[in-house]
Amino acid sequence: MRTLSERLEIFKSSDLYPVVSSEFCNGRDVCDIVAGIAAGGAKLVQIREKNLPDCSMFELVQKCKLITDRYQMLLIVDDRVDIAMAAKADGVHLGQDDFPLTEAKQLAPEMLFGVSTHNAGEIHKALAGNCSYLNIGPMFPTKTKSVACGALGLEKIEELKSLVTCPFSVMGGIKEHHLELLSAKGFRHIAMVTEITQAPDVEAKVRHLRQIMKGSSNG
């Protein structure tokens, strides 16, 4: 079992942050999508399922963990601290209305806990709670998640990232053509949903996206 510090080091070394929801997989099996992501070289993946019964969700996370363990990846579960703990996942990503961060950390002190943030107040609160990482977004308009604030835009997110003192990712409507600019501007962990999960060849897509990020950050 990995320690928190080991998990955090893997997160810090990651680039692309794939998020998988069955509703955005074009009818394909989530595990097949996760397998493609793993083969493409991503170092972590998040499973986000809002509508599955608990038993089905637990079974899905267990199956995905067999894949992520094989590739020595991090497996993050959206929202569900209980299922992540039961399936021995590496972490949980918490929204603003999800289980409180402080209590979650007490339940699972060796897990990563990420927090979705949309403004300066939420960033300060997540940092005060000693989150493992946080996400800022949505950067661009997106159909995968509804948030009251709407798209923040690149300029606002650049402003917000100056407040962050822990690892962070960005998310929301990000497509392949955004990656070169975002990587050049220092965004090291970029979360994407449909650009990955709806690709005809997920493995090839992940390899290509990571190569863009690597090339831009080195340039």
C-alpha angles and dihedrals in degrees: 000000000000122000123231091255092052091050092048092052091054090050092050090052093050127099116178114047108200117199116197127202121170092226090064099045097089091244095307124131115269091225091055089052091048090049090054091049090050093048089049090063104253113154097213143018134193123216111212116184118158101174110037120113112252095253093051091046092051092049091049093051091047091053092047091050091059087060097043092047090053090054095036091240131148117255114207122188120207116235100333112103092168095054093043090053094046093049092043093237120170099243153339131241112217128202124208092265097042132096110314115267097227094053092043091055090051091054095048111017095171095053127096113245119198124187130206112230133183105176144020094271093055091046092053091048093050091048091048088053089054096240116190091231137339136217124223119204171308091287097178134012110292138183096200096076134022117221128172094227095060123209112341098201130223096278094054093046090050087054093048095047089064087068095055121100099175133058111292141185131206126219146168128096093349114159135183093268091059096055101082093053095042093048091047089053091056103261100146102174114049121181120208135175120175096023085067107027095049096045113117090228108031096183093052092045093052092048091050095048092048091049090054091051093046093048094048095047091049092048 
